[in-house]
């Protein structure tokens, strides 16, 4: 078998799961198509790398200058559909594996003509049909024909959902249930599991994009309330996004600002370090008031569980598929800041409970969300050998 894989971005820091998934394809990965490699060619050595836009990052600035003089340097660029069609019809390619519904619908013209199996992996936002742009919430993020395109795509491809929540979302909009297969994401299992001890300065970690549906602003409010109730601890916020400025302002205005640390975007190595040093993991997931999006799965939540951290989260989206309330963490009602604060206090004051819940969280990852389990599931779906 020989797989052609497609994705819009090239090695994005927020998509650590994507190169993991490419590694799962092993020697069956033949070709990778992306919008632009920006000159990179060292991600997966064994696969061909094809860039739809055949120019490097620095060339973009040249084209902007040229356009000021009425010269369009990209007019001669090849049609993306022609590039993709040429690649997918090569005889050695046995199936196509494309990430994101929003990306796949751009190439319906190609999918209508090919006779090779097509698989499209949905990751959450692309199954949120009424998704809004956070900076302009009255403006829809998807084009007016997106739903019709998704419905046509479902007749041409097998859709892979990252959670039961994402699958239900697609079905609710008319995609036939038999056209959607669920494949959860897996995470690495650290060699060391957190050993929880009684100590001062409990460290509570939010790791994830600073967006409305992860609601870091509510987490700050919950932390402040917990401090008023007697919590001795710090709040660490790692991530970037539209709400970063909001979080910075809330920190500066907080009476506990010295205990609130906002790190911004972090590398995967930095994220691992934070997870290893934290005592409690938290995210206050909601249906985003601006974006109308929910947490479809939550990779960082599962990563925290793999480290043996108790999770304080909410009953929202795909979170209920990973965190078991009372067993591997505490799930409060979305918007209930007081309940989140009380959960902080509960775990902060009881190291034995943190150890018990954290150990059960680790066990749940071992049983359901490892990289080996995802690899087996992915290769089975694509029809590859699973040995």
C-alpha positions in Angstrom: 0.0 0.0 0.0 1.1 3.5 -0.7 -0.5 6.6 0.9 -0.7 10.2 -0.3 -1.3 12.5 2.7 -2.6 16.1 2.4 -2.8 18.9 4.9 -2.9 22.7 4.6 -0.1 23.6 7.0 3.5 22.4 7.3 4.6 21.3 10.7 2.6 23.8 12.7 3.5 24.0 16.4 -0.2 23.6 17.4 -0.5 20.3 15.5 2.0 18.0 17.2 -0.4 15.2 16.7 0.0 15.5 12.9 3.6 14.5 12.5 2.9 11.7 15.0 0.1 10.5 12.6 2.4 10.6 9.6 4.9 8.5 11.5 2.2 5.9 12.1 2.0 5.4 8.3 5.6 4.3 8.2 6.9 3.1 4.9 3.4 3.2 3.5 3.6 7.0 3.4 4.6 7.8 -0.2 3.8 11.5 -0.7 2.8 14.6 1.3 1.0 17.5 -0.3 0.9 20.8 1.6 0.1 24.4 0.6 3.7 25.5 0.9 6.7 23.9 2.5 8.4 27.3 2.9 11.6 25.7 1.8 11.5 22.9 4.4 12.2 19.4 3.2 13.3 17.5 6.4 10.1 16.5 8.1 9.6 13.0 6.8 12.7 11.8 4.9 11.1 8.8 3.2 8.2 10.7 1.6 8.0 12.9 -1.4 7.1 16.5 -0.4 4.9 18.4 -2.9 4.0 22.1 -2.4 0.9 23.4 -4.1 2.3 26.9 -4.1 5.8 26.5 -5.5 7.5 29.4 -3.8 9.2 30.1 -0.5 8.1 32.4 2.3 10.5 35.1 1.3 9.1 35.1 -2.3 5.7 36.2 -0.9 7.2 39.6 0.0 8.6 39.9 -3.5 5.2 39.2 -5.0 3.6 41.9 -2.9 6.1 44.5 -4.1 5.7 43.4 -7.7 1.9 43.8 -7.5 2.4 47.4 -6.5 3.9 47.9 -10.0 1.1 45.9 -11.7 3.1 42.7 -12.0 1.6 39.4 -10.8 4.4 36.9 -10.4 2.0 34.1 -9.5 -0.1 34.2 -12.7 2.0 31.5 -14.2 1.6 29.3 -11.1 0.1 25.9 -11.9 -3.5 25.1 -11.0 -3.6 23.4 -7.5 -6.2 21.0 -8.8 -3.8 20.0 -11.6 -1.0 19.4 -9.2 -3.1 17.3 -6.9 -4.7 15.4 -9.8 -1.3 14.5 -11.2 -0.1 13.2 -7.8 -3.1 11.2 -6.8 -3.4 9.5 -10.1 0.2 8.1 -10.0 -0.1 4.3 -10.2 1.8 3.6 -7.0 -0.7 5.7 -4.9 -3.3 3.4 -3.4 -5.3 5.8 -1.2 -5.5 9.5 -0.2 -5.6 10.7 3.4 -6.6 14.4 3.7 -6.7 16.4 6.9 -9.5 18.9 7.6 -12.9 19.1 5.9 -12.2 22.7 5.2 -9.2 21.7 3.1 -10.7 18.7 1.4 -13.7 20.6 0.0 -11.3 22.8 -2.0 -10.5 19.9 -4.3 -14.0 18.4 -5.0 -13.2 18.6 -8.7 -10.3 16.2 -8.2 -12.2 13.8 -5.9 -15.1 13.5 -8.4 -12.7 12.1 -11.0 -10.5 9.7 -9.0 -11.2 6.1 -8.4 -8.9 5.6 -5.4 -10.1 5.4 -1.8 -10.3 8.9 -0.1 -10.3 9.5 3.6 -10.9 12.9 5.2 -10.0 13.5 8.8 -12.2 16.0 10.7 -10.7 17.7 13.8 -13.6 19.7 15.2 -13.8 23.2 13.9 -14.3 21.8 10.4 -17.4 20.0 11.6 -18.8 23.2 13.3 -20.9 24.4 10.3 -21.9 27.6 12.0 -18.4 28.5 13.1 -17.8 32.2 13.5 -14.6 34.3 13.2 -13.7 35.3 16.8 -12.6 38.8 15.9 -15.7 39.3 13.8 -18.4 37.1 15.4 -21.1 38.2 13.0 -19.1 36.8 10.1 -19.2 33.1 9.3 -15.9 31.3 9.1 -16.9 28.9 6.3 -18.1 29.8 2.8 -21.9 29.9 2.1 -21.7 26.5 0.3 -19.7 24.7 3.0 -22.5 22.4 4.2 -23.4 21.4 0.7 -19.7 20.7 0.0 -19.4 18.5 3.1 -22.5 16.5 2.1 -21.0 15.9 -1.3 -17.7 15.1 0.2 -19.3 12.4 2.3 -20.5 10.7 -0.9 -16.9 10.6 -2.2 -14.9 9.9 0.9 -14.9 8.1 4.2 -15.0 10.7 6.9 -12.8 10.2 10.0 -13.9 12.0 13.2 -11.6 12.7 16.1 -14.4 12.0 18.6 -18.0 10.8 19.0 -18.9 14.5 19.5 -17.4 15.4 16.1 -19.2 12.4 14.5 -22.5 13.5 16.0 -22.0 17.0 14.8 -21.5 15.8 11.2 -24.6 13.5 11.4 -26.7 16.3 12.8 -26.1 18.2 9.6 -27.1 15.4 7.3 -24.0 13.3 6.8 -25.0 9.6 6.8 -23.9 7.8 9.9 -22.3 5.0 8.0 -20.0 7.5 6.2 -18.3 8.5 9.5 -15.7 6.5 11.5 -14.4 7.6 14.9 -10.6 7.5 15.6 -9.4 9.2 18.8 -6.0 10.8 18.9 -3.3 9.1 20.9 -0.5 10.7 23.1 2.9 9.5 24.2 3.2 7.9 27.7 5.8 9.6 29.8 8.2 7.2 31.6 7.6 9.0 34.9 4.2 9.5 36.4 3.6 12.4 38.8 4.1 11.6 42.4 1.8 13.8 44.4 2.9 15.0 47.8 1.6 17.6 50.2 3.3 20.9 49.6 2.9 24.6 49.4 2.3 26.5 46.2 0.1 24.1 44.2 0.6 24.6 40.5 -2.5 24.6 38.3 -1.9 24.5 34.5 -4.0 25.6 31.6 -2.3 24.4 28.4 -4.1 25.2 25.2 -5.0 27.9 22.8 -6.4 31.0 24.4 -9.8 31.0 22.6 -13.3 31.5 23.7 -14.4 27.8 23.8 -11.4 27.0 26.2 -12.4 30.0 28.3 -9.1 30.9 30.0 -10.7 34.0 31.4 -13.1 31.9 33.4 -10.2 29.8 34.7 -8.5 33.0 36.0 -11.8 34.0 37.7 -12.0 30.5 39.3 -8.4 30.7 40.4 -9.0 34.1 42.1 -12.1 32.7 43.8 -10.1 29.7 45.0 -7.4 32.0 46.4 -10.1 33.9 48.3 -11.2 30.6 49.7 -7.7 29.9 51.0 -5.9 28.2 48.1 -2.1 28.4 48.2 -1.0 28.1 44.7 -0.2 29.5 41.2 -2.0 29.5 37.9 0.1 28.8 34.8 -1.4 29.6 31.4 0.5 28.4 28.4 -0.8 29.1 24.9 -1.6 31.9 22.4 -4.7 33.1 20.7 -7.3 35.9 20.6 -7.8 36.0 24.3 -4.2 36.4 25.3 -4.6 40.2 25.7 -7.7 39.6 27.8 -5.8 37.2 30.0 -2.9 39.6 30.4 -5.3 42.4 31.4 -7.0 40.2 33.9 -3.7 39.2 35.4 -2.5 42.8 35.7 -5.8 43.8 37.4 -5.9 40.8 39.7 -5.0 41.0 43.4 -3.2 37.7 42.8 -1.2 38.8 39.8 2.1 37.6 41.2 0.6 34.1 41.3 -0.7 34.1 37.7 1.9 33.3 35.0 1.1 33.7 31.3 3.8 32.0 29.1 2.4 32.5 25.6 2.9 29.8 23.0 5.3 27.0 24.1 7.1 24.3 22.2 6.3 20.6 22.7 9.4 20.3 24.9 8.3 23.2 27.1 4.8 21.8 27.3 6.2 18.5 28.5 8.1 20.3 31.2 5.1 22.3 32.4 3.0 19.1 32.5 5.7 17.4 34.5 5.9 20.2 37.0 2.1 20.9 37.4 -0.1 19.4 40.1 -3.6 20.0 38.5 -4.6 20.5 34.9 -7.6 22.6 34.0 -9.6 23.9 31.1 -13.0 25.6 31.3 -14.5 24.4 28.0 -17.8 25.9 26.8 -19.7 26.6 23.6 -17.7 29.6 22.5 -19.8 32.8 22.7 -18.0 34.2 19.7 -16.9 31.2 17.7 -19.8 28.9 18.6 -17.2 26.1 18.7 -16.8 23.4 21.4 -13.8 21.3 22.4 -14.0 18.4 20.0 -11.4 16.2 21.7 -8.7 18.0 23.7 -5.2 16.6 23.1 -3.6 18.6 25.9 -6.2 17.2 28.4 -5.3 13.6 27.5 -1.6 14.5 27.7 -2.1 15.8 31.2 -3.9 12.6 32.1 -0.9 10.6 30.7 1.3 12.5 33.2 -0.9 11.4 36.1 -2.6 14.8 36.6 -6.2 15.1 37.9 -8.2 17.2 35.4 -10.6 19.9 36.4 -12.7 20.5 33.3 -16.3 20.9 32.1 -19.1 18.8 30.7 -18.5 20.0 27.2 -18.0 18.5 23.7 -15.5 15.6 23.5 -14.2 16.2 27.0 -16.7 13.8 28.4 -15.2 11.0 26.2 -11.8 11.4 27.8 -12.3 12.6 31.4 -14.6 10.5 33.6 -16.1 12.7 36.3 -15.1 11.5 39.7 -12.7 8.9 38.4 -10.1 10.6 36.3 -11.0 14.2 37.2 -13.8 16.6 38.0 -16.2 17.9 35.3 -18.3 20.9 36.3 -21.1 22.6 34.5 -19.8 25.0 31.8 -19.8 28.5 33.3 -19.8 27.4 36.9 -16.7 29.2 38.1 -17.5 28.5 41.8 -17.5 24.7 41.2 -14.2 25.0 39.3 -12.7 26.9 42.2 -13.9 24.3 44.8 -12.4 21.5 42.7 -9.1 23.4 42.8 -9.3 23.5 46.5 -10.4 19.8 46.8 -7.3 18.5 44.9 -4.9 21.1 46.3 -5.7 20.1 49.9 -5.6 16.3 49.3 -2.4 14.9 47.8 -3.8 11.3 48.3 -6.8 12.2 46.1 -4.6 13.8 43.5 -2.5 10.6 43.4 -5.6 8.4 43.2 -7.3 10.4 40.5 -4.1 11.0 38.6 -3.2 7.3 38.6 -6.7 6.5 37.3 -6.3 9.2 34.6 -3.0 7.6 33.5 -4.6 4.2 33.4 -7.4 5.4 31.2 -4.9 6.8 28.7 -3.0 3.5 28.8 -6.2 1.6 28.0 -7.8 4.0 25.4 -5.5 6.8 24.1 -2.0 5.5 23.4 -0.1 6.2 20.2 0.0 2.4 19.5 -3.8 2.2 19.8 -4.3 5.2 17.4 -1.8 3.7 15.0 -3.7 0.4 14.9 -7.0 2.2 14.4 -5.7 4.5 11.7 -4.0 1.8 9.7 -7.1 -0.4 10.0 -9.3 2.3 8.6 -6.9 3.0 5.7 -6.6 -0.7 4.9 -2.9 -0.9 5.8 -1.3 -3.9 7.5 -1.5 -3.6 11.3 1.3 -5.9 12.4 
